[in-house]
Amino acid sequence: MLQEYQLDGKVALVTGAGRGIGAACAEALAQAGAAVMITDIDLEACQALVTRLREQGCHADCMQQDVVDEATWEEVVSQTIDRLGGFDVLVNNAGILTGALVETDTLEQVRRINSVNIDSIFLGMKYAARAMKPDGPAGRGGSIINMSSVAGLFGTLAHSAYGSTKGAVRSYSKHAAAEFGSLGYAIRVNSVHPGLIETPMGDHLLETWIDLGIVPDEAAARETIHSMTSVGRLGTPREVALAVVFLASDASSYVTGSELVVDGGMSGR
Ligand SMILES: NC(=O)c1ccc[n+]([C@@H]2O[C@H](COP(=O)([O-])OP(=O)(O)OC[C@H]3O[C@@H](n4cnc5c(N)ncnc54)[C@H](O)[C@@H]3O)[C@@H](O)[C@H]2O)c1
């Protein structure tokens, strides 16, 4: 592998890494050489992944974390530095999806998705910046990767609250990139925008379309997605994870404030 793509000596923290895209990111980062702290509300899933990665000879540890809890962020960042010897990469991946029409959505549900999908980005960047900046306890600069979505780039049916949170993730990333750069922190910030990916959340989106009568069944839902892409299929978590490895590595040293779209061509049509 090209040296710039290797993550040997780097320490990464991935949230929502118990399954899906987060688990794939943790695995790919570890396989590229990083020591990885895996967090999720589902501790058992994290522990299972740590076992699997250690069997592959990778360096991984885990903690339970609810990304909306500020006190836990402080603890997770401090434990990451103590246990793994630094903090260079944050993948702010944890998120939830709710599908609803604007006219029938509830304020409670909208506030919940705002909290999990946006507050977590703020909290993650806050504690990562404090740790990664030159006079912070990790002190080596770093790369923050915020998981957005194509739903943050264009409008979709029945996912306006979700899409709005992902638009906020995109914008937050650009502002933080400018701020950290201006302050001389050597911390890059980018957003990643997956299209529809084969995970439990991806399945949930297809089910929402069926429940709302937009498509008759799963086969029709999948066919609709296929026809919306240029590649003609849904994406895999690994395909998103490999983009994240690029942004985590020194291969992307001149990339900050950008949005990396991984959507099989969905937004380019
Ligand atoms: N799957 C897709 O098609 C798709 C597309 C675009 C963007 N995304 C984004 O990618 C990210 C991961 O999606 P996924 O498909 O892997 O989802 P998923 O639902 O399959 O997995 C999400 C993980 O996050 C964890 N989680 C949820 N709430 C949490 C909280 N409060 N604190 C900590 N962990 C929490 C869950 O336990 C789960 O392990 C999300 O931000 C999602 O919005 C997904």
The ligand as an SDF file (V2000), in Angstrom:
LIG
                    3D

 44 48  0  0  0  0  0  0  0  0999 V2000
  -27.4810    3.1440    5.3930 N   0  0  0  0  0  0  0  0  0  0  0  0
  -27.6250    4.1610    4.5490 C   0  0  0  0  0  0  0  0  0  0  0  0
  -28.2130    4.0080    3.4610 O   0  0  0  0  0  0  0  0  0  0  0  0
  -27.0510    5.5170    4.8720 C   0  0  0  0  0  0  0  0  0  0  0  0
  -27.0380    6.4690    3.8570 C   0  0  0  0  0  0  0  0  0  0  0  0
  -26.5120    7.7380    4.1160 C   0  0  0  0  0  0  0  0  0  0  0  0
  -26.0120    8.0370    5.3580 C   0  0  0  0  0  0  0  0  0  0  0  0
  -26.0450    7.0960    6.3430 N   0  0  0  0  0  0  0  0  0  0  0  0
  -25.5050    7.4960    7.6620 C   0  0  0  0  0  0  0  0  0  0  0  0
  -24.4620    6.6160    8.0430 O   0  0  0  0  0  0  0  0  0  0  0  0
  -24.4470    6.4860    9.4640 C   0  0  0  0  0  0  0  0  0  0  0  0
  -24.5220    5.0100    9.8270 C   0  0  0  0  0  0  0  0  0  0  0  0
  -25.6830    4.4670    9.2320 O   0  0  0  0  0  0  0  0  0  0  0  0
  -25.9950    2.9000    9.2030 P   0  0  0  0  0  0  0  0  0  0  0  0
  -26.7390    2.6510    7.9670 O   0  0  0  0  0  0  0  0  0  0  0  0
  -24.7800    2.1230    9.5110 O   0  0  0  0  0  0  0  0  0  0  0  0
  -27.0410    2.8290   10.4320 O   0  0  0  0  0  0  0  0  0  0  0  0
  -27.4600    1.6020   11.3590 P   0  0  0  0  0  0  0  0  0  0  0  0
  -28.7770    1.9760   11.9520 O   0  0  0  0  0  0  0  0  0  0  0  0
  -27.3540    0.3440   10.6210 O   0  0  0  0  0  0  0  0  0  0  0  0
  -26.3430    1.6500   12.5080 O   0  0  0  0  0  0  0  0  0  0  0  0
  -26.2480    2.7870   13.3360 C   0  0  0  0  0  0  0  0  0  0  0  0
  -25.4730    2.4690   14.6060 C   0  0  0  0  0  0  0  0  0  0  0  0
  -25.5080    3.6550   15.4060 O   0  0  0  0  0  0  0  0  0  0  0  0
  -25.8390    3.3040   16.7330 C   0  0  0  0  0  0  0  0  0  0  0  0
  -26.5020    4.4210   17.4080 N   0  0  0  0  0  0  0  0  0  0  0  0
  -27.7480    4.9040   17.2010 C   0  0  0  0  0  0  0  0  0  0  0  0
  -28.0100    5.9010   18.0490 N   0  0  0  0  0  0  0  0  0  0  0  0
  -26.8940    6.0730   18.8010 C   0  0  0  0  0  0  0  0  0  0  0  0
  -26.5510    6.9420   19.8600 C   0  0  0  0  0  0  0  0  0  0  0  0
  -27.4130    7.8560   20.3490 N   0  0  0  0  0  0  0  0  0  0  0  0
  -25.3100    6.8520   20.4010 N   0  0  0  0  0  0  0  0  0  0  0  0
  -24.4340    5.9380   19.9250 C   0  0  0  0  0  0  0  0  0  0  0  0
  -24.7110    5.0560   18.9510 N   0  0  0  0  0  0  0  0  0  0  0  0
  -25.9280    5.1350   18.3920 C   0  0  0  0  0  0  0  0  0  0  0  0
  -26.7490    2.0840   16.6150 C   0  0  0  0  0  0  0  0  0  0  0  0
  -26.7590    1.3360   17.8210 O   0  0  0  0  0  0  0  0  0  0  0  0
  -26.1070    1.3460   15.4270 C   0  0  0  0  0  0  0  0  0  0  0  0
  -25.1080    0.4420   15.8550 O   0  0  0  0  0  0  0  0  0  0  0  0
  -25.6200    7.3160    9.9830 C   0  0  0  0  0  0  0  0  0  0  0  0
  -25.1760    8.5890   10.3860 O   0  0  0  0  0  0  0  0  0  0  0  0
  -26.5240    7.4220    8.7670 C   0  0  0  0  0  0  0  0  0  0  0  0
  -27.3570    8.5460    8.8240 O   0  0  0  0  0  0  0  0  0  0  0  0
  -26.5530    5.8470    6.1300 C   0  0  0  0  0  0  0  0  0  0  0  0
  1  2  1  0
  2  3  2  0
  2  4  1  0
  4  5  1  0
  4 44  2  0
  5  6  2  0
  6  7  1  0
  7  8  2  0
  8  9  1  0
  8 44  1  0
  9 10  1  0
  9 42  1  0
 10 11  1  0
 11 12  1  0
 11 40  1  0
 12 13  1  0
 13 14  1  0
 14 15  2  0
 14 16  1  0
 14 17  1  0
 17 18  1  0
 18 19  2  0
 18 20  1  0
 18 21  1  0
 21 22  1  0
 22 23  1  0
 23 24  1  0
 23 38  1  0
 24 25  1  0
 25 26  1  0
 25 36  1  0
 26 27  1  0
 26 35  1  0
 27 28  2  0
 28 29  1  0
 29 30  1  0
 29 35  2  0
 30 31  1  0
 30 32  2  0
 32 33  1  0
 33 34  2  0
 34 35  1  0
 36 37  1  0
 36 38  1  0
 38 39  1  0
 40 41  1  0
 40 42  1  0
 42 43  1  0
M  CHG  2   8   1  16  -1
M  END
$$$$
